[in-house]
């Protein structure tokens, strides 16, 4: 068990770093959504050719 962990410590560390980054990105998106900020393009719908398709 321990030898398996030691043999793969690099992979485990990289995996934990990636997992942390993904969790931080998701937390930021959730915080922005609660504040009412759009997760979309942010350009405004007035001049957008796809304004009728975006669900607003």
Beta strands, then each sheet from edge to edge (+ up, - down):
end
